[in-house]
Amino acid sequence: MKNNLFKHACCAALLLLAACGGPPGGREQGFLHLGNGSEPESLDPHLTTGVPEYNIISALMEGLIREDPVTLDAQPGVAESWDISEDGLTYTFTFREDARWSNGDPVTADDFVYSFRRILSPELGAEYAYMLYILKNAEAYHNGALEEPEALGVRAPDARTLVITLENPAPYFLKMLNHHSFYPVHPPTVEAHGGPHDRGNTWARPEHYVGNGPFLLETWQLNHRIRLVRNPQYWNADQVRLDGIVFHPVEDQQTEERMFRDGRLHMTAGVPLARIERYRRENSPVFVSHPYLATYYYLINTDKPPFDDVRVRRALAMAIDREAITERVLRAGEVPAFWFTPPDTGGFTSNQALEENVEEARRLLAEAGYPGGEGFPRFELLYNTLEAHRQIAQVVQQMWRENLGIDCELVNQEWQVYMATRREMNFDVARAGWAGDFADPHNFLDLHMSTSGNNHTNWSDPEYDRLIREATGVTDDAERHALYDQAEAILLRDMPLIPVYWYTKTYLLEPAVRGLHPNILARRDYTAIWLEEE
């Protein structure tokens, strides 16, 4: 009887909670709760490079354009319209009158001029500065060869007009503008908390943050949650249906899945590998899987012996059985990658392909002075905290041991430490992933140029740089793609990185979440998302 009374009391309490609008799992009603995978390094759009950061910043900031949540086509953002010159070099953006910063200040063209100059300033050392090299004189300014910021291809004739001049016509330019490297920052706030070139500037903390997106940064509890609330100053605030968003940085996917099943999350960042097959077999309504424009690969520090020998690098790449990884470890529809750029990226599919050949790998290693792996130094394989990364690293470790007779130590670091280690080039071989910033092969291949702040291999090749630069100025897709294909061939020849597989995006999603449309860039339009009554 006591148990029955307790049961009835609990039911009554739950009914009362439901009548009062209380959601399951302690969630706040009207707030979208998302697993974010990792704690973000920063919420400064000019200093971040990862997906965990972009997922949050894209709710706090808005660029010149937005993207259609289904087609990813350019839609008006801060700019309500734009004109393109006949030669494709000049873009004139007209700002909407009601674009506001979260403190009520108008968003002006001068704010964008300030922001573009900031990310390109050599003093800031922004890893994504090369993304803006499409602007006239941007590379020279970033390299310090041109000191006059007025020479940059960006100017503001008046508060509501921004004129951008490109180095070369680029058919993908509008696609680039929804990337956080092109987002504005609020100049007075940046100046008040350290200045534009100070990487330790505190403007991006919750107590100082001024954004222009649909949500405001309210609190940031490290390793616990980041809470955003609706921004009443946003130009389209009346159409925003969420009251807020809570991001949960949970690196352990099993913990994240439990939080989802307990009702604490509406959506996870991923799915534990051990659970994917069951979700697929049961055709679970909460399991989502769709193509994702991203490549999983290993970086090689080409300055460190013995990895400064191309024969060693090629041997490592040729000794991996990619199909075994996708079919036996991942099992979510991932595709083995035999070159870098995912197939059909902006209509481009490479004609190049890496050969998996253990006998040839052994021959190359012996030619490099390590027959049967004899004398090969033990090295480290670095990966960031995630169960899938650990399992893949273990399989690769075993393949190298069995196929080449060499051994490596697996080193795990949490996201922020791992990113710092990569930037400092303090590794031998490191796990990496590149998700497309926009759907064009240029975005994958300019990553490996000698000028790229995200090239963490110490590798460079003048011919490779020339091909990518030449492709930038070509408007004919067939001609442009032919140049990219030659660049892919150089990557496979020198092997500064080892492509492993092309991603499939998997996550768990409550049916109550509406307006979230799967797309190849895994972009989320938070203004289009709402929650059905819980």
ROTOR-955202 format. One record per residue (C-alpha): residue number from 0; x, y, z. Coordinates in steps of 0.02 Angstrom, whole numbers. Layout:
N
REC   num        u        v        w
REC   NUM        X        Y        Z
...
***
This chain:
534
REC   num        u        v        w
REC     0        0        0        0
REC     1      142      120       42
REC     2      217       91     -131
REC     3       47      122     -213
REC     4       22      282     -113
REC     5      196      338     -162
REC     6      157      299     -344
REC     7       -6      396     -340
REC     8       79      543     -254
REC     9      214      546     -388
REC    10       84      539     -526
REC    11      -11      683     -448
REC    12      149      783     -436
REC    13      191      748     -617
REC    14       16      797     -672
REC    15       31      958     -573
REC    16      200      992     -653
REC    17      127      961     -825
REC    18      -21     1074     -786
REC    19      101     1210     -737
REC    20      195     1190     -900
REC    21      349     1106     -825
REC    22      449     1009     -956
REC    23      531      839     -930
REC    24      707      823     -862
REC    25      703      993     -777
REC    26      711     1085     -944
REC    27      649     1263     -951
REC    28      494     1279    -1058
REC    29      528     1364    -1223
REC    30      717     1331    -1211
REC    31      803     1216    -1335
REC    32      931     1105    -1247
REC    33     1073     1047    -1358
REC    34     1224      936    -1334
REC    35     1375     1031    -1396
REC    36     1508      896    -1389
REC    37     1647     1006    -1319
REC    38     1675     1161    -1216
REC    39     1705     1304    -1339
REC    40     1876     1385    -1343
REC    41     1801     1558    -1364
REC    42     1645     1646    -1426
REC    43     1744     1779    -1520
REC    44     1699     1745    -1703
REC    45     1872     1800    -1760
REC    46     1969     1682    -1647
REC    47     1875     1518    -1660
REC    48     1898     1376    -1784
REC    49     1787     1232    -1728
REC    50     1609     1169    -1750
REC    51     1569     1175    -1562
REC    52     1605     1362    -1567
REC    53     1511     1396    -1728
REC    54     1354     1310    -1663
REC    55     1343     1442    -1526
REC    56     1412     1595    -1615
REC    57     1288     1576    -1758
REC    58     1148     1606    -1630
REC    59     1235     1760    -1560
REC    60     1295     1844    -1719
REC    61     1233     1877    -1894
REC    62     1330     1919    -2051
REC    63     1284     2009    -2210
REC    64     1182     1861    -2269
REC    65     1092     1713    -2195
REC    66     1061     1542    -2271
REC    67      900     1458    -2321
REC    68      886     1317    -2193
REC    69      847     1190    -2329
REC    70      940     1243    -2488
REC    71     1079     1344    -2403
REC    72     1053     1480    -2534
REC    73     1097     1658    -2482
REC    74      957     1753    -2396
REC    75      956     1932    -2327
REC    76     1037     1952    -2157
REC    77     1105     2118    -2097
REC    78     1102     2164    -2282
REC    79      926     2172    -2350
REC    80      990     2172    -2530
REC    81     1149     2172    -2635
REC    82     1209     2208    -2811
REC    83     1352     2125    -2905
REC    84     1450     2214    -3039
REC    85     1456     2141    -3215
REC    86     1638     2090    -3194
REC    87     1597     1998    -3032
REC    88     1724     2098    -2932
REC    89     1617     2222    -2835
REC    90     1476     2182    -2714
REC    91     1371     2324    -2645
REC    92     1268     2280    -2490
REC    93     1125     2386    -2427
REC    94     1092     2368    -2240
REC    95      919     2356    -2166
REC    96      868     2504    -2058
REC    97      816     2398    -1910
REC    98      979     2299    -1891
REC    99     1031     2325    -1710
REC   100     1164     2268    -1589
REC   101     1097     2191    -1429
REC   102     1133     2354    -1335
REC   103     1022     2450    -1457
REC   104     1159     2526    -1566
REC   105     1127     2518    -1753
REC   106     1231     2393    -1851
REC   107     1326     2497    -1979
REC   108     1436     2467    -2129
REC   109     1581     2542    -2030
REC   110     1561     2400    -1903
REC   111     1599     2276    -2042
REC   112     1747     2378    -2105
REC   113     1816     2378    -1927
REC   114     1785     2191    -1909
REC   115     1866     2141    -2074
REC   116     2018     2247    -2033
REC   117     2026     2168    -1861
REC   118     2027     1985    -1916
REC   119     2155     2026    -2051
REC   120     2271     2122    -1936
REC   121     2438     2030    -1917
REC   122     2438     2071    -1731
REC   123     2279     1971    -1695
REC   124     2348     1811    -1771
REC   125     2177     1744    -1822
REC   126     2188     1568    -1892
REC   127     2043     1602    -2011
REC   128     2113     1766    -2079
REC   129     2155     1679    -2243
REC   130     1968     1654    -2272
REC   131     1960     1841    -2313
REC   132     2102     1836    -2440
REC   133     1967     1843    -2573
REC   134     1955     2030    -2530
REC   135     2067     2145    -2631
REC   136     2238     2171    -2548
REC   137     2186     2066    -2397
REC   138     2331     1944    -2405
REC   139     2460     2083    -2421
REC   140     2382     2174    -2273
REC   141     2378     2017    -2166
REC   142     2560     1977    -2207
REC   143     2615     2153    -2163
REC   144     2669     2195    -2340
REC   145     2531     2326    -2349
REC   146     2509     2435    -2195
REC   147     2367     2549    -2251
REC   148     2199     2472    -2200
REC   149     2113     2592    -2319
REC   150     2186     2490    -2463
REC   151     2081     2339    -2415
REC   152     1938     2301    -2533
REC   153     1805     2354    -2409
REC   154     1732     2527    -2381
REC   155     1577     2610    -2311
REC   156     1513     2757    -2416
REC   157     1378     2781    -2284
REC   158     1308     2692    -2132
REC   159     1195     2578    -2232
REC   160     1307     2540    -2381
REC   161     1455     2420    -2384
REC   162     1558     2398    -2542
REC   163     1670     2245    -2556
REC   164     1797     2227    -2696
REC   165     1872     2056    -2731
REC   166     2043     2006    -2795
REC   167     1960     1893    -2924
REC   168     1783     1848    -2970
REC   169     1727     1706    -2856
REC   170     1562     1618    -2891
REC   171     1560     1553    -2711
REC   172     1586     1721    -2625
REC   173     1408     1741    -2560
REC   174     1418     1565    -2487
REC   175     1568     1618    -2384
REC   176     1480     1761    -2298
REC   177     1384     1656    -2173
REC   178     1547     1594    -2098
REC   179     1596     1668    -1930
REC   180     1758     1741    -1998
REC   181     1647     1867    -2093
REC   182     1539     1907    -1941
REC   183     1550     2082    -1867
REC   184     1601     2127    -1690
REC   185     1539     2279    -1595
REC   186     1685     2404    -1604
REC   187     1651     2503    -1443
REC   188     1640     2342    -1342
REC   189     1800     2271    -1416
REC   190     1890     2435    -1384
REC   191     1828     2445    -1205
REC   192     1896     2276    -1152
REC   193     2069     2261    -1228
REC   194     2071     2328    -1405
REC   195     2054     2245    -1576
REC   196     2221     2153    -1576
REC   197     2218     2081    -1400
REC   198     2185     1893    -1404
REC   199     2150     1902    -1217
REC   200     2014     2032    -1242
REC   201     1869     1997    -1123
REC   202     1732     2070    -1231
REC   203     1663     1896    -1270
REC   204     1622     1855    -1089
REC   205     1438     1853    -1040
REC   206     1448     2012     -938
REC   207     1518     2107    -1089
REC   208     1453     2017    -1243
REC   209     1364     2124    -1373
REC   210     1299     2030    -1523
REC   211     1180     2060    -1667
REC   212     1102     1888    -1685
REC   213      935     1818    -1629
REC   214      997     1771    -1455
REC   215     1097     1847    -1312
REC   216     1235     1766    -1209
REC   217     1166     1763    -1032
REC   218     1278     1642     -935
REC   219     1427     1530     -969
REC   220     1462     1401     -835
REC   221     1622     1313     -885
REC   222     1603     1128     -922
REC   223     1419     1137     -876
REC   224     1308     1247     -986
REC   225     1300     1401    -1094
REC   226     1131     1488    -1084
REC   227     1064     1604    -1219
REC   228      903     1705    -1213
REC   229      803     1788    -1350
REC   230      872     1955    -1410
REC   231      731     2085    -1415
REC   232      841     2201    -1521
REC   233      858     2075    -1663
REC   234      778     2141    -1822
REC   235      674     1984    -1844
REC   236      638     1953    -1659
REC   237      451     1938    -1687
REC   238      480     1781    -1790
REC   239      594     1695    -1662
REC   240      490     1565    -1572
REC   241      617     1497    -1447
REC   242      637     1587    -1281
REC   243      816     1530    -1272
REC   244      947     1395    -1304
REC   245     1053     1299    -1179
REC   246     1212     1217    -1245
REC   247     1282     1072    -1143
REC   248     1467     1034    -1175
REC   249     1470      845    -1149
REC   250     1618      756    -1229
REC   251     1568      581    -1172
REC   252     1434      521    -1293
REC   253     1366      389    -1175
REC   254     1335      524    -1045
REC   255     1256      633    -1177
REC   256     1141      491    -1232
REC   257     1086      463    -1052
REC   258     1046      648    -1037
REC   259      940      635    -1195
REC   260      848      481    -1132
REC   261      821      566     -963
REC   262      739      713    -1050
REC   263      877      838    -1015
REC   264      924      863    -1198
REC   265      817      891    -1352
REC   266      962      848    -1467
REC   267     1133      767    -1451
REC   268     1294      810    -1540
REC   269     1320      628    -1588
REC   270     1277      448    -1550
REC   271     1385      318    -1460
REC   272     1456      198    -1588
REC   273     1393       47    -1493
REC   274     1214      110    -1505
REC   275     1205      161    -1689
REC   276     1168      -11    -1759
REC   277     1025      -38    -1637
REC   278      947      132    -1675
REC   279      956       95    -1861
REC   280      890      -82    -1844
REC   281      741      -24    -1742
REC   282      709      122    -1860
REC   283      703      233    -1706
REC   284      606      396    -1732
REC   285      735      493    -1630
REC   286      886      434    -1731
REC   287      939      551    -1872
REC   288     1070      511    -2002
REC   289     1110      614    -2157
REC   290     1257      658    -2272
REC   291     1380      782    -2199
REC   292     1509      878    -2300
REC   293     1660      834    -2193
REC   294     1821      733    -2198
REC   295     1899      634    -2056
REC   296     2088      626    -2073
REC   297     2256      620    -1984
REC   298     2378      765    -1986
REC   299     2563      727    -2000
REC   300     2695      844    -1931
REC   301     2806      843    -2084
REC   302     2949      933    -1995
REC   303     2976      792    -1870
REC   304     3086      644    -1918
REC   305     3046      514    -1978
REC   306     2886      597    -2042
REC   307     2988      720    -2144
REC   308     3012      574    -2265
REC   309     2870      562    -2391
REC   310     2897      374    -2404
REC   311     2854      355    -2221
REC   312     2698      462    -2238
REC   313     2638      364    -2390
REC   314     2672      200    -2302
REC   315     2564      253    -2155
REC   316     2423      303    -2272
REC   317     2429      146    -2379
REC   318     2428       27    -2230
REC   319     2255       79    -2166
REC   320     2101      -24    -2210
REC   321     1969      113    -2221
REC   322     1824       -2    -2260
REC   323     1858     -100    -2102
REC   324     1843       63    -2004
REC   325     1681      120    -2085
REC   326     1597      -50    -2087
REC   327     1654     -127    -1922
REC   328     1686       23    -1809
REC   329     1574      167    -1865
REC   330     1428       79    -1951
REC   331     1327      236    -1986
REC   332     1348      250    -2174
REC   333     1518      336    -2176
REC   334     1616      318    -2339
REC   335     1802      271    -2349
REC   336     1902      422    -2407
REC   337     2037      397    -2538
REC   338     2066      582    -2570
REC   339     2029      737    -2466
REC   340     1880      835    -2537
REC   341     1714      742    -2514
REC   342     1633      682    -2677
REC   343     1514      803    -2764
REC   344     1570      954    -2664
REC   345     1495     1097    -2763
REC   346     1489      980    -2912
REC   347     1672      927    -2895
REC   348     1730      747    -2876
REC   349     1916      712    -2888
REC   350     1986      588    -3014
REC   351     2131      550    -2895
REC   352     2132      405    -2773
REC   353     2249      339    -2640
REC   354     2292      155    -2659
REC   355     2278       42    -2508
REC   356     2423      -79    -2529
REC   357     2509     -157    -2380
REC   358     2650     -235    -2483
REC   359     2691      -67    -2563
REC   360     2682       16    -2392
REC   361     2808     -108    -2323
REC   362     2922      -79    -2473
REC   363     2917      110    -2448
REC   364     2954       92    -2263
REC   365     3102      -22    -2299
REC   366     3165      100    -2431
REC   367     3156      237    -2300
REC   368     3271      133    -2189
REC   369     3147       38    -2080
REC   370     3128     -139    -2150
REC   371     2988     -227    -2058
REC   372     2977      -74    -1946
REC   373     3149     -107    -1874
REC   374     3222       49    -1794
REC   375     3064      151    -1818
REC   376     3043      263    -1665
REC   377     2889      247    -1557
REC   378     2779      398    -1589
REC   379     2619      478    -1525
REC   380     2448      477    -1607
REC   381     2348      623    -1537
REC   382     2159      635    -1532
REC   383     2031      741    -1440
REC   384     1912      666    -1313
REC   385     1776      564    -1396
REC   386     1744      378    -1389
REC   387     1738      362    -1579
REC   388     1909      447    -1597
REC   389     1981      327    -1469
REC   390     1911      172    -1555
REC   391     1970      228    -1727
REC   392     2143      268    -1658
REC   393     2154       95    -1579
REC   394     2109       12    -1744
REC   395     2236      117    -1841
REC   396     2367       81    -1708
REC   397     2338     -105    -1731
REC   398     2343      -93    -1922
REC   399     2510       -3    -1918
REC   400     2579     -129    -1795
REC   401     2522     -281    -1895
REC   402     2554     -213    -2070
REC   403     2712     -111    -2042
REC   404     2788     -172    -1879
REC   405     2784        0    -1800
REC   406     2702       57    -1640
REC   407     2625      218    -1577
REC   408     2561      281    -1411
REC   409     2384      348    -1406
REC   410     2370      519    -1325
REC   411     2201      592    -1278
REC   412     2172      778    -1241
REC   413     2013      876    -1208
REC   414     1961      996    -1346
REC   415     2042     1159    -1292
REC   416     2209     1078    -1248
REC   417     2205      974    -1407
REC   418     2176     1129    -1515
REC   419     2320     1220    -1430
REC   420     2434     1069    -1458
REC   421     2389     1068    -1642
REC   422     2421     1253    -1664
REC   423     2590     1239    -1577
REC   424     2634     1089    -1689
REC   425     2679      990    -1534
REC   426     2627      820    -1603
REC   427     2684      680    -1719
REC   428     2519      623    -1795
REC   429     2352      698    -1744
REC   430     2169      661    -1779
REC   431     2078      801    -1871
REC   432     1913      835    -1955
REC   433     1866      968    -2081
REC   434     1683     1013    -2102
REC   435     1640     1123    -2250
REC   436     1615     1307    -2213
REC   437     1528     1319    -2381
REC   438     1491     1192    -2517
REC   439     1637     1219    -2635
REC   440     1801     1124    -2660
REC   441     1897     1284    -2632
REC   442     1850     1278    -2448
REC   443     1932     1107    -2429
REC   444     2087     1134    -2534
REC   445     2139     1309    -2481
REC   446     2155     1233    -2307
REC   447     2325     1159    -2356
REC   448     2401     1315    -2433
REC   449     2559     1382    -2352
REC   450     2461     1540    -2306
REC   451     2321     1449    -2215
REC   452     2312     1475    -2028
REC   453     2228     1305    -2014
REC   454     2367     1210    -2103
REC   455     2436     1113    -1955
REC   456     2560     1003    -2048
REC   457     2711     1116    -2082
REC   458     2694     1060    -2263
REC   459     2694     1178    -2410
REC   460     2715     1163    -2597
REC   461     2733     1311    -2717
REC   462     2645     1220    -2859
REC   463     2499     1177    -2745
REC   464     2484     1359    -2691
REC   465     2490     1414    -2873
REC   466     2351     1296    -2925
REC   467     2234     1354    -2786
REC   468     2271     1538    -2821
REC   469     2240     1511    -3007
REC   470     2076     1421    -2972
REC   471     2018     1568    -2866
REC   472     2012     1677    -3021
REC   473     1926     1552    -3135
REC   474     1738     1564    -3159
REC   475     1715     1414    -3275
REC   476     1678     1266    -3161
REC   477     1755     1134    -3275
REC   478     1918     1230    -3287
REC   479     1917     1269    -3102
REC   480     1884     1088    -3053
REC   481     2027     1029    -3163
REC   482     2146     1139    -3063
REC   483     2077     1072    -2899
REC   484     2103      895    -2962
REC   485     2287      932    -2993
REC   486     2298      998    -2816
REC   487     2222      837    -2748
REC   488     2356      740    -2843
REC   489     2493      839    -2755
REC   490     2415      804    -2585
REC   491     2413      618    -2622
REC   492     2591      625    -2687
REC   493     2664      712    -2534
REC   494     2538      646    -2406
REC   495     2549      781    -2270
REC   496     2384      709    -2209
REC   497     2296      542    -2216
REC   498     2112      544    -2269
REC   499     2014      409    -2178
REC   500     1828      431    -2212
REC   501     1692      552    -2263
REC   502     1566      586    -2127
REC   503     1385      545    -2102
REC   504     1300      657    -1974
REC   505     1212      559    -1837
REC   506     1121      625    -1684
REC   507      967      599    -1576
REC   508      824      722    -1594
REC   509      660      735    -1501
REC   510      505      743    -1612
REC   511      453      899    -1516
REC   512      591      996    -1606
REC   513      519     1072    -1765
REC   514      596     1177    -1903
REC   515      767     1094    -1895
REC   516      810     1042    -2072
REC   517      953      920    -2107
REC   518     1078      987    -2233
REC   519     1253      940    -2290
REC   520     1335     1078    -2187
REC   521     1236     1032    -2029
REC   522     1188     1215    -2012
REC   523     1048     1266    -1894
REC   524      936     1415    -1923
REC   525      885     1450    -1744
REC   526      755     1576    -1801
REC   527      660     1437    -1890
REC   528      660     1312    -1746
REC   529      520     1293    -1620
REC   530      463     1168    -1490
REC   531      294     1087    -1490
REC   532      208     1096    -1321
REC   533      299      977    -1206
***
